[in-house]
């Protein structure tokens, strides 16, 4: 059962450029007219003008998707594709936040790591970072190689494409939620399609946007409704914070985590057929918490899903339990915390970010509760 549907690098790279030059004689103007077609992969060399940086997701080989909520955009950036033999280890780095701060010329308090994505096969780690605070904060994309070397990926001259997010949420200065920052909360690339979770300015604020890659102008949007068992009501205003594709009986579904903390499933068949959709709440994981990351892995031949949280330690769930819960009617009445699934706490401390490197290795960014520093490490799935 359930695991991430496909390896993230699932297609062969497109050629760098296919430029067709069509020359026509403009009789009325008495001049030559030259038309240059866009590259097949949609990428053009230039400056990627991100206003912010958040969720990261690998797509086809050599493509990294980057969320820019403030700029209401998703960028597809060309990065080096993984080549050669697959690496088997990930570097360990203590006090990574201090090293990033020194690299960017600021203090550790002015470094906010937004997301982490690990490239399968190469082991290259990408970090989305906001440098500074408030309106003056700047987006930075960093990499960590196999030797633990920290580098900045320049956005000034990079092959990229930009997808504009229409109908983003209106920023409310009086709201403590900073809704514009929730335009894009998470990304997943499955079967040639980019799934974009976040908020909109529609009647159903919570939406799932879908677009093929290379990007097309039209983006499919499905408004999402869920039953929040802790609140005892149906809701449409809270976004998915983290989600994961998985299979149930050969049918594609999404497992989605919400604030405070319903765990919900959506059938992708229904997502594709409906502009508004009610999900199935299969569990409540506890109040006052945000699920920050979900990754699949294998342990002793079984499929598991590991969930990181901002207010409590990581939890792991048997994929077979999630599949069984999805076959039941779901939660539709008010309930207390820790209902619907048996969660197995994992003694990993405070996990700020995590990502799957392969079936057997999970990459972790954990906070030392004594020093406050962030440490990069990896953990074999057999020890989770």
C-alpha positions in Angstrom: 0.0 0.0 0.0 0.5 3.5 0.5 3.7 5.1 -0.2 4.6 8.0 -2.4 3.1 7.0 -5.7 6.2 7.4 -7.9 9.8 8.4 -7.5 9.9 12.2 -7.9 12.3 12.0 -10.9 10.0 10.1 -13.3 10.6 11.5 -16.7 13.5 12.0 -19.1 14.7 15.6 -19.3 13.4 17.8 -22.1 16.1 19.3 -24.5 17.5 22.5 -23.2 16.1 24.6 -26.0 14.2 24.0 -29.2 14.2 27.3 -31.1 12.3 27.6 -34.3 12.9 30.7 -36.4 10.2 31.5 -38.9 11.0 34.2 -41.3 8.2 35.9 -43.3 8.3 38.8 -45.7 6.0 41.5 -44.4 4.9 43.0 -47.7 3.0 45.9 -46.3 5.8 47.0 -44.0 8.6 46.2 -46.5 10.6 44.4 -43.8 11.5 41.0 -42.4 9.6 39.6 -39.4 11.2 37.0 -37.1 9.2 34.8 -34.7 11.0 32.7 -32.0 9.1 29.9 -30.4 9.3 29.2 -26.7 11.4 26.3 -25.5 9.6 23.0 -25.3 10.1 22.7 -21.5 8.8 26.3 -21.0 12.1 27.4 -19.3 13.8 30.6 -20.2 17.1 32.0 -19.0 16.8 35.1 -16.8 16.2 36.3 -13.3 13.7 34.4 -11.1 12.2 37.3 -9.2 10.8 35.6 -6.1 9.3 37.8 -3.4 9.3 35.0 -0.9 10.3 31.3 -0.7 8.5 28.4 0.9 7.6 24.8 -0.1 10.0 22.9 -2.4 9.3 19.8 -4.6 11.3 17.9 -7.2 9.6 17.3 -10.5 11.1 15.7 -13.7 14.9 15.3 -13.6 16.6 18.6 -13.2 13.4 20.5 -12.2 12.8 22.0 -8.7 9.4 23.6 -8.0 9.6 26.5 -5.6 6.6 28.3 -3.9 6.4 32.0 -3.7 3.3 32.9 -1.7 4.0 36.6 -1.4 4.5 36.8 -5.1 1.5 34.4 -5.7 3.6 32.2 -7.9 5.2 28.8 -8.3 8.6 28.7 -10.1 10.1 25.8 -12.0 13.8 26.1 -11.7 16.4 24.1 -13.6 18.9 22.4 -11.2 21.6 19.8 -11.9 19.9 16.4 -12.5 21.1 13.4 -10.5 23.5 11.4 -12.5 25.8 8.4 -11.9 25.5 5.9 -9.1 23.2 6.7 -6.2 24.9 7.9 -3.0 24.0 6.1 0.2 24.8 8.6 2.9 23.8 12.1 3.9 26.2 14.5 5.7 25.6 15.4 9.4 25.9 19.1 10.3 25.6 20.5 13.8 24.3 24.1 14.3 23.3 24.4 10.7 21.4 27.6 11.3 24.6 29.3 12.6 26.5 28.2 9.5 23.7 29.5 7.3 23.6 32.8 9.2 27.4 33.2 8.7 27.1 32.4 5.0 24.4 35.1 4.6 26.0 37.7 6.9 23.2 37.8 9.5 22.5 36.5 13.0 20.9 33.0 13.5 17.6 34.8 14.5 17.4 36.3 11.1 17.5 32.9 9.4 14.1 31.1 8.8 14.3 27.8 7.1 11.0 27.3 5.3 11.4 23.8 3.7 13.9 21.1 2.8 14.0 18.9 -0.2 16.4 16.0 -0.8 17.2 15.0 -4.4 17.0 11.2 -4.8 20.1 9.5 -6.0 22.4 12.5 -5.7 21.6 13.3 -2.0 21.9 17.0 -2.8 19.9 18.9 -0.1 18.0 22.1 -1.0 16.8 24.5 1.6 14.4 27.4 1.2 15.4 30.2 3.5 14.1 33.7 4.3 17.0 36.0 5.2 15.9 38.7 7.7 12.5 39.6 9.2 9.3 41.3 8.3 8.9 43.2 5.0 12.6 43.3 4.5 13.2 39.6 4.5 14.7 38.2 1.3 14.3 34.7 -0.3 17.4 32.5 -0.6 17.8 29.0 -2.1 20.7 27.0 -0.5 22.2 23.7 -1.3 24.2 21.2 0.8 26.4 18.7 -1.1 27.8 15.3 -0.1 30.7 16.9 1.6 28.5 19.1 3.7 29.4 22.2 1.7 26.9 25.0 1.9 26.2 27.0 -1.3 23.7 29.6 -2.6 21.9 28.9 -5.8 21.8 32.2 -7.7 18.3 33.3 -8.9 19.8 36.1 -10.9 20.4 34.0 -14.0 18.7 30.7 -14.1 16.5 28.8 -16.5 13.0 28.9 -15.1 9.3 29.2 -15.7 6.7 31.0 -13.6 3.1 29.9 -12.9 0.9 32.7 -11.6 -1.6 31.8 -8.9 -4.9 33.6 -9.6 -7.4 34.5 -6.9 -4.9 34.4 -4.0 -6.3 35.2 -0.5 -6.6 38.9 0.3 -4.0 39.9 2.9 -5.8 41.0 6.2 -3.4 43.1 8.3 -5.7 42.6 11.3 -5.5 38.8 11.0 -2.9 36.9 13.0 -2.7 34.3 10.3 -1.1 36.4 7.5 -3.3 34.7 4.9 -1.2 35.8 1.9 1.6 33.7 3.3 -0.7 30.7 3.0 -1.3 31.1 -0.7 0.9 28.0 -1.2 1.4 25.7 1.8 2.7 22.5 0.2 3.6 21.0 -3.2 3.6 17.4 -4.6 4.5 16.3 -8.2 2.7 13.1 -9.3 2.2 11.6 -12.7 3.4 14.7 -14.6 1.1 17.0 -12.6 1.9 19.5 -9.9 -0.5 19.6 -7.0 -0.6 22.9 -5.1 -2.3 23.2 -1.7 -3.1 26.5 -0.1 -5.7 29.3 0.2 -7.7 31.3 -2.3 -10.1 34.2 -2.4 -13.0 31.9 -3.4 -16.0 30.8 -1.4 -14.1 27.7 -0.3 -10.9 29.4 0.8 -9.0 26.0 1.1 -8.1 24.8 -2.4 -6.1 22.3 -4.3 -4.7 23.6 -7.5 -3.5 21.3 -10.3 -1.4 21.9 -13.4 0.7 19.8 -15.7 4.3 20.5 -16.3 5.5 22.2 -18.5 3.1 24.8 -17.2 -0.2 25.6 -19.0 -2.1 28.9 -18.5 -5.2 27.2 -17.2 -5.0 25.8 -13.6 -7.7 23.4 -12.3 -8.9 24.4 -8.9 -10.9 22.3 -6.4 -12.4 23.9 -3.2 -12.0 21.7 -0.2 -14.3 21.2 2.8 -13.5 19.0 5.8 -15.1 18.1 9.1 -13.0 19.3 12.0 -13.7 16.8 14.8 -12.1 19.0 17.5 -14.3 22.0 16.5 -17.4 19.9 15.8 -18.2 21.5 12.5 -17.5 21.5 8.7 -14.9 24.1 7.6 -13.6 25.5 4.3 -11.3 28.2 5.5 -8.2 26.3 6.8 -5.6 25.1 4.2 -3.9 21.8 4.0 -0.5 22.3 5.7 1.1 19.0 4.5 -0.1 16.2 2.2 1.1 13.0 0.6 -0.2 10.9 -2.4 -1.0 7.3 -1.6 -2.9 4.3 -3.1 -5.9 2.6 -1.7 -6.9 -0.5 -3.7 -5.1 0.8 -6.8 -6.9 4.2 -6.6 -4.9 7.3 -6.0 -5.7 9.4 -2.9 -4.3 12.2 -0.9 -3.5 12.1 2.8 -3.8 15.7 4.1 -2.9 17.2 7.5 -4.6 20.4 8.8 -4.1 22.8 11.7 -5.2 21.5 15.0 -5.0 18.5 13.6 -7.5 16.7 11.4 -6.0 14.0 9.2 -8.1 13.8 6.0 -8.2 11.8 2.8 -9.3 12.9 -0.7 -9.9 10.7 -3.7 -8.0 12.0 -6.7 -10.8 10.7 -9.0 -13.2 13.0 -7.1 -10.7 15.9 -7.1 -10.5 15.8 -10.8 -14.3 15.6 -11.3 -15.4 18.3 -8.8 -14.8 22.0 -8.3 -15.9 21.6 -4.7 -15.2 18.5 -2.6 -15.7 17.3 0.9 -12.9 15.1 2.3 -13.1 12.3 4.8 -11.7 13.0 8.2 -10.1 9.7 9.4 -8.3 10.9 12.5 -7.8 13.8 15.0 -4.2 14.0 16.1 -4.5 16.7 18.8 -5.1 20.4 19.3 -2.8 23.3 18.9 -0.5 21.7 16.4 0.5 21.9 12.7 1.7 18.9 10.7 4.8 20.3 8.9 5.9 17.3 6.8 4.8 13.8 5.8 7.0 11.1 4.2 6.6 7.5 3.4 9.1 4.8 4.2 9.5 1.0 4.7 10.3 -0.8 7.9 10.6 -4.6 8.1 8.7 -5.0 4.8 5.8 -2.8 5.9 4.8 0.7 4.6 4.7 3.5 7.1 4.1 7.3 7.1 6.1 9.6 9.3 4.5 12.9 10.3 6.5 15.8 11.7 4.6 18.4 13.9 5.5 21.9 15.1 4.2 21.5 18.7 4.9 17.8 19.4 7.2 15.1 18.4 6.9 13.1 15.2 4.3 10.4 14.8 4.3 7.3 12.6 1.3 5.5 11.2 1.0 2.1 9.5 -0.1 2.6 5.9 -2.4 -0.4 6.3 -4.2 1.4 9.2 -4.7 4.5 7.1 -6.1 2.4 4.3 -8.5 0.6 6.7 -9.6 3.9 8.2 -10.3 5.3 4.8 -12.7 2.5 4.1 -14.8 3.6 7.1 -17.4 6.4 7.1 -15.1 8.9 8.7 -15.5 11.4 11.6 -18.6 13.6 11.5 -19.2 14.4 15.1 -17.2 16.3 17.7 -14.4 14.2 19.2 -11.4 14.6 21.5 -7.7 14.4 20.5 -6.0 11.2 19.4 -9.0 9.6 17.8 -9.3 7.4 14.6 -5.7 6.1 14.2 -3.1 4.5 16.5 -0.1 6.8 16.4 3.3 5.6 17.3 5.5 8.4 18.7 9.0 8.5 17.5 11.8 9.6 19.9 13.5 12.0 17.5 13.1 15.2 19.5 11.8 18.4 17.8 11.9 17.9 14.1 11.7 21.2 12.2 11.9 19.6 8.7 12.1 16.1 7.2 12.3 14.6 3.8 12.6 11.1 2.4 15.8 10.3 0.6 14.8 6.7 -0.3 12.7 3.9 1.2 15.3 3.3 3.9 16.7 6.7 4.8 15.0 9.8 6.2 16.7 13.2 6.4 16.0 15.3 9.5 16.5 18.8 10.6 16.1 18.8 14.3 16.3 21.5 17.0 18.5 21.0 20.0 16.2 22.0 22.9 19.1 23.0 25.1 21.1 25.2 22.7 18.2 26.0 20.2 20.5 25.1 17.3 19.4 23.2 14.2 21.2 20.0 13.4 21.1 18.1 10.0 21.2 14.3 10.2 19.7 11.2 8.7 18.1 8.1 10.2 17.7 4.6 8.8 14.1 3.6 8.6 14.7 0.5 10.7 15.5 2.7 13.7 12.3 4.8 13.4 
